[in-house]
Amino acid sequence: MTSAGRQEERFDDEDRRVDEIVRRGPSGTFAVAGVATAIVVAIYFIFYIFAYLPRGAVQ
């Protein structure tokens, strides 16, 4: 087999691996976005409970 043939075979193998990864979808991306959203919501509630509520009503 020539050098060009081996290189072409390697690219075909890489293309198959990339196609398999893309087929699985962006599940890790959604996990990171979900965790980030949960952290932001938690910080909001912590601020609301420990900083805003103890001040009482503003008159």
Backbone as XML, in Angstrom:
<?xml version="1.0"?>
<chain id="A" units="angstrom">
  <residue number="1" name="MET">
    <atom name="N" x="0.852" y="-1.171" z="0.000"/>
    <atom name="CA" x="0.000" y="0.000" z="0.000"/>
    <atom name="C" x="0.902" y="1.239" z="0.000"/>
  </residue>
  <residue number="2" name="THR">
    <atom name="N" x="0.516" y="2.232" z="-0.727"/>
    <atom name="CA" x="1.321" y="3.446" z="-0.819"/>
    <atom name="C" x="1.035" y="4.353" z="0.362"/>
  </residue>
  <residue number="3" name="SER">
    <atom name="N" x="1.881" y="5.341" z="0.513"/>
    <atom name="CA" x="1.712" y="6.306" z="1.602"/>
    <atom name="C" x="0.391" y="7.058" z="1.470"/>
  </residue>
  <residue number="4" name="ALA">
    <atom name="N" x="0.032" y="7.420" z="0.243"/>
    <atom name="CA" x="-1.230" y="8.131" z="0.011"/>
    <atom name="C" x="-2.418" y="7.239" z="0.357"/>
  </residue>
  <residue number="5" name="GLY">
    <atom name="N" x="-2.320" y="5.958" z="0.068"/>
    <atom name="CA" x="-3.397" y="5.023" z="0.377"/>
    <atom name="C" x="-3.601" y="4.875" z="1.871"/>
  </residue>
  <residue number="6" name="ARG">
    <atom name="N" x="-2.500" y="4.784" z="2.619"/>
    <atom name="CA" x="-2.604" y="4.679" z="4.076"/>
    <atom name="C" x="-3.191" y="5.947" z="4.678"/>
  </residue>
  <residue number="7" name="GLN">
    <atom name="N" x="-2.784" y="7.085" z="4.136"/>
    <atom name="CA" x="-3.290" y="8.356" z="4.659"/>
    <atom name="C" x="-4.789" y="8.482" z="4.385"/>
  </residue>
  <residue number="8" name="GLU">
    <atom name="N" x="-5.215" y="8.053" z="3.195"/>
    <atom name="CA" x="-6.631" y="8.101" z="2.845"/>
    <atom name="C" x="-7.438" y="7.185" z="3.761"/>
  </residue>
  <residue number="9" name="GLU">
    <atom name="N" x="-6.894" y="6.012" z="4.061"/>
    <atom name="CA" x="-7.560" y="5.066" z="4.951"/>
    <atom name="C" x="-7.676" y="5.652" z="6.361"/>
  </residue>
  <residue number="10" name="ARG">
    <atom name="N" x="-6.636" y="6.342" z="6.804"/>
    <atom name="CA" x="-6.658" y="6.959" z="8.125"/>
    <atom name="C" x="-7.729" y="8.050" z="8.194"/>
  </residue>
  <residue number="11" name="PHE">
    <atom name="N" x="-7.838" y="8.856" z="7.131"/>
    <atom name="CA" x="-8.858" y="9.906" z="7.104"/>
    <atom name="C" x="-10.255" y="9.305" z="7.114"/>
  </residue>
  <residue number="12" name="ASP">
    <atom name="N" x="-10.453" y="8.196" z="6.392"/>
    <atom name="CA" x="-11.752" y="7.527" z="6.396"/>
    <atom name="C" x="-12.101" y="7.046" z="7.796"/>
  </residue>
  <residue number="13" name="ASP">
    <atom name="N" x="-11.129" y="6.487" z="8.504"/>
    <atom name="CA" x="-11.348" y="6.017" z="9.866"/>
    <atom name="C" x="-11.696" y="7.184" z="10.791"/>
  </residue>
  <residue number="14" name="GLU">
    <atom name="N" x="-10.993" y="8.291" z="10.650"/>
    <atom name="CA" x="-11.290" y="9.476" z="11.464"/>
    <atom name="C" x="-12.673" y="10.017" z="11.148"/>
  </residue>
  <residue number="15" name="ASP">
    <atom name="N" x="-13.047" y="10.025" z="9.876"/>
    <atom name="CA" x="-14.386" y="10.487" z="9.493"/>
    <atom name="C" x="-15.465" y="9.629" z="10.135"/>
  </residue>
  <residue number="16" name="ARG">
    <atom name="N" x="-15.248" y="8.317" z="10.173"/>
    <atom name="CA" x="-16.231" y="7.430" z="10.805"/>
    <atom name="C" x="-16.344" y="7.726" z="12.296"/>
  </residue>
  <residue number="17" name="ARG">
    <atom name="N" x="-15.215" y="7.961" z="12.953"/>
    <atom name="CA" x="-15.263" y="8.270" z="14.388"/>
    <atom name="C" x="-15.971" y="9.589" z="14.639"/>
  </residue>
  <residue number="18" name="VAL">
    <atom name="N" x="-15.702" y="10.602" z="13.820"/>
    <atom name="CA" x="-16.362" y="11.904" z="13.978"/>
    <atom name="C" x="-17.860" y="11.761" z="13.745"/>
  </residue>
  <residue number="19" name="ASP">
    <atom name="N" x="-18.253" y="11.004" z="12.720"/>
    <atom name="CA" x="-19.676" y="10.793" z="12.456"/>
    <atom name="C" x="-20.369" y="10.128" z="13.637"/>
  </residue>
  <residue number="20" name="GLU">
    <atom name="N" x="-19.700" y="9.169" z="14.270"/>
    <atom name="CA" x="-20.279" y="8.492" z="15.430"/>
    <atom name="C" x="-20.455" y="9.462" z="16.599"/>
  </residue>
  <residue number="21" name="ILE">
    <atom name="N" x="-19.483" y="10.310" z="16.822"/>
    <atom name="CA" x="-19.567" y="11.288" z="17.908"/>
    <atom name="C" x="-20.696" y="12.274" z="17.652"/>
  </residue>
  <residue number="22" name="VAL">
    <atom name="N" x="-20.804" y="12.754" z="16.424"/>
    <atom name="CA" x="-21.855" y="13.716" z="16.082"/>
    <atom name="C" x="-23.230" y="13.063" z="16.196"/>
  </residue>
  <residue number="23" name="ARG">
    <atom name="N" x="-23.337" y="11.792" z="15.848"/>
    <atom name="CA" x="-24.608" y="11.081" z="15.937"/>
    <atom name="C" x="-25.106" y="11.002" z="17.380"/>
  </residue>
  <residue number="24" name="ARG">
    <atom name="N" x="-24.191" y="10.902" z="18.336"/>
    <atom name="CA" x="-24.592" y="10.803" z="19.750"/>
    <atom name="C" x="-25.207" y="12.097" z="20.264"/>
  </residue>
  <residue number="25" name="GLY">
    <atom name="N" x="-24.861" y="13.229" z="19.678"/>
    <atom name="CA" x="-25.460" y="14.496" z="20.060"/>
    <atom name="C" x="-24.685" y="15.213" z="21.144"/>
  </residue>
  <residue number="26" name="PRO">
    <atom name="N" x="-25.132" y="16.414" z="21.448"/>
    <atom name="CA" x="-24.422" y="17.275" z="22.398"/>
    <atom name="C" x="-24.869" y="17.071" z="23.843"/>
  </residue>
  <residue number="27" name="SER">
    <atom name="N" x="-24.889" y="15.845" z="24.328"/>
    <atom name="CA" x="-25.398" y="15.589" z="25.681"/>
    <atom name="C" x="-24.543" y="16.269" z="26.750"/>
  </residue>
  <residue number="28" name="GLY">
    <atom name="N" x="-23.247" y="16.312" z="26.557"/>
    <atom name="CA" x="-22.379" y="16.975" z="27.534"/>
    <atom name="C" x="-22.645" y="18.468" z="27.608"/>
  </residue>
  <residue number="29" name="THR">
    <atom name="N" x="-22.948" y="19.060" z="26.473"/>
    <atom name="CA" x="-23.256" y="20.488" z="26.432"/>
    <atom name="C" x="-24.499" y="20.784" z="27.245"/>
  </residue>
  <residue number="30" name="PHE">
    <atom name="N" x="-25.523" y="19.949" z="27.081"/>
    <atom name="CA" x="-26.757" y="20.155" z="27.840"/>
    <atom name="C" x="-26.525" y="19.946" z="29.331"/>
  </residue>
  <residue number="31" name="ALA">
    <atom name="N" x="-25.663" y="19.020" z="29.689"/>
    <atom name="CA" x="-25.362" y="18.781" z="31.102"/>
    <atom name="C" x="-24.670" y="19.997" z="31.715"/>
  </residue>
  <residue number="32" name="VAL">
    <atom name="N" x="-23.700" y="20.555" z="31.009"/>
    <atom name="CA" x="-22.994" y="21.739" z="31.516"/>
    <atom name="C" x="-23.953" y="22.920" z="31.624"/>
  </residue>
  <residue number="33" name="ALA">
    <atom name="N" x="-24.804" y="23.117" z="30.627"/>
    <atom name="CA" x="-25.769" y="24.223" z="30.662"/>
    <atom name="C" x="-26.762" y="24.033" z="31.808"/>
  </residue>
  <residue number="34" name="GLY">
    <atom name="N" x="-27.187" y="22.804" z="32.040"/>
    <atom name="CA" x="-28.115" y="22.536" z="33.142"/>
    <atom name="C" x="-27.490" y="22.803" z="34.499"/>
  </residue>
  <residue number="35" name="VAL">
    <atom name="N" x="-26.252" y="22.394" z="34.671"/>
    <atom name="CA" x="-25.562" y="22.642" z="35.943"/>
    <atom name="C" x="-25.362" y="24.137" z="36.155"/>
  </residue>
  <residue number="36" name="ALA">
    <atom name="N" x="-24.964" y="24.844" z="35.106"/>
    <atom name="CA" x="-24.762" y="26.291" z="35.223"/>
    <atom name="C" x="-26.073" y="26.997" z="35.584"/>
  </residue>
  <residue number="37" name="THR">
    <atom name="N" x="-27.168" y="26.588" z="34.965"/>
    <atom name="CA" x="-28.471" y="27.181" z="35.268"/>
    <atom name="C" x="-28.867" y="26.895" z="36.713"/>
  </residue>
  <residue number="38" name="ALA">
    <atom name="N" x="-28.638" y="25.676" z="37.166"/>
    <atom name="CA" x="-28.970" y="25.328" z="38.553"/>
    <atom name="C" x="-28.159" y="26.153" z="39.539"/>
  </residue>
  <residue number="39" name="ILE">
    <atom name="N" x="-26.897" y="26.402" z="39.233"/>
    <atom name="CA" x="-26.058" y="27.222" z="40.114"/>
    <atom name="C" x="-26.582" y="28.653" z="40.180"/>
  </residue>
  <residue number="40" name="VAL">
    <atom name="N" x="-26.947" y="29.214" z="39.033"/>
    <atom name="CA" x="-27.466" y="30.593" z="39.011"/>
    <atom name="C" x="-28.765" y="30.688" z="39.805"/>
  </residue>
  <residue number="41" name="VAL">
    <atom name="N" x="-29.661" y="29.725" z="39.627"/>
    <atom name="CA" x="-30.931" y="29.741" z="40.358"/>
    <atom name="C" x="-30.679" y="29.589" z="41.858"/>
  </residue>
  <residue number="42" name="ALA">
    <atom name="N" x="-29.753" y="28.705" z="42.224"/>
    <atom name="CA" x="-29.434" y="28.518" z="43.644"/>
    <atom name="C" x="-28.869" y="29.795" z="44.260"/>
  </residue>
  <residue number="43" name="ILE">
    <atom name="N" x="-27.973" y="30.471" z="43.540"/>
    <atom name="CA" x="-27.410" y="31.732" z="44.049"/>
    <atom name="C" x="-28.513" y="32.769" z="44.217"/>
  </residue>
  <residue number="44" name="TYR">
    <atom name="N" x="-29.454" y="32.824" z="43.285"/>
    <atom name="CA" x="-30.568" y="33.771" z="43.382"/>
    <atom name="C" x="-31.379" y="33.504" z="44.648"/>
  </residue>
  <residue number="45" name="PHE">
    <atom name="N" x="-31.745" y="32.231" z="44.883"/>
    <atom name="CA" x="-32.546" y="31.915" z="46.062"/>
    <atom name="C" x="-31.771" y="32.162" z="47.355"/>
  </residue>
  <residue number="46" name="ILE">
    <atom name="N" x="-30.495" y="31.841" z="47.369"/>
    <atom name="CA" x="-29.686" y="32.100" z="48.572"/>
    <atom name="C" x="-29.641" y="33.587" z="48.865"/>
  </residue>
  <residue number="47" name="PHE">
    <atom name="N" x="-29.442" y="34.409" z="47.842"/>
    <atom name="CA" x="-29.440" y="35.860" z="48.032"/>
    <atom name="C" x="-30.794" y="36.327" z="48.534"/>
  </residue>
  <residue number="48" name="TYR">
    <atom name="N" x="-31.867" y="35.827" z="47.934"/>
    <atom name="CA" x="-33.210" y="36.242" z="48.314"/>
    <atom name="C" x="-33.506" y="35.871" z="49.767"/>
  </residue>
  <residue number="49" name="ILE">
    <atom name="N" x="-33.150" y="34.660" z="50.155"/>
    <atom name="CA" x="-33.474" y="34.188" z="51.500"/>
    <atom name="C" x="-32.602" y="34.855" z="52.561"/>
  </residue>
  <residue number="50" name="PHE">
    <atom name="N" x="-31.297" y="34.986" z="52.311"/>
    <atom name="CA" x="-30.395" y="35.459" z="53.353"/>
    <atom name="C" x="-30.100" y="36.955" z="53.309"/>
  </residue>
  <residue number="51" name="ALA">
    <atom name="N" x="-30.391" y="37.626" z="52.225"/>
    <atom name="CA" x="-30.088" y="39.058" z="52.151"/>
    <atom name="C" x="-31.347" y="39.910" z="52.024"/>
  </residue>
  <residue number="52" name="TYR">
    <atom name="N" x="-32.304" y="39.479" z="51.228"/>
    <atom name="CA" x="-33.467" y="40.313" z="50.968"/>
    <atom name="C" x="-34.544" y="40.140" z="52.030"/>
  </residue>
  <residue number="53" name="LEU">
    <atom name="N" x="-34.915" y="38.918" z="52.352"/>
    <atom name="CA" x="-35.989" y="38.688" z="53.320"/>
    <atom name="C" x="-35.676" y="39.223" z="54.719"/>
  </residue>
  <residue number="54" name="PRO">
    <atom name="N" x="-34.463" y="39.082" z="55.240"/>
    <atom name="CA" x="-34.208" y="39.598" z="56.583"/>
    <atom name="C" x="-34.349" y="41.124" z="56.686"/>
  </residue>
  <residue number="55" name="ARG">
    <atom name="N" x="-34.247" y="41.845" z="55.597"/>
    <atom name="CA" x="-34.394" y="43.306" z="55.645"/>
    <atom name="C" x="-35.816" y="43.718" z="55.897"/>
  </residue>
  <residue number="56" name="GLY">
    <atom name="N" x="-36.769" y="42.890" z="55.575"/>
    <atom name="CA" x="-38.167" y="43.222" z="55.759"/>
    <atom name="C" x="-38.685" y="44.088" z="54.615"/>
  </residue>
  <residue number="57" name="ALA">
    <atom name="N" x="-39.884" y="44.608" z="54.788"/>
    <atom name="CA" x="-40.503" y="45.408" z="53.758"/>
    <atom name="C" x="-39.867" y="46.807" z="53.710"/>
  </residue>
  <residue number="58" name="VAL">
    <atom name="N" x="-39.682" y="47.295" z="52.526"/>
    <atom name="CA" x="-39.160" y="48.652" z="52.333"/>
    <atom name="C" x="-40.350" y="49.596" z="52.292"/>
  </residue>
  <residue number="59" name="GLN">
    <atom name="N" x="-40.276" y="50.670" z="53.109"/>
    <atom name="CA" x="-41.414" y="51.603" z="53.170"/>
    <atom name="C" x="-41.068" y="52.924" z="52.542"/>
  </residue>
</chain>
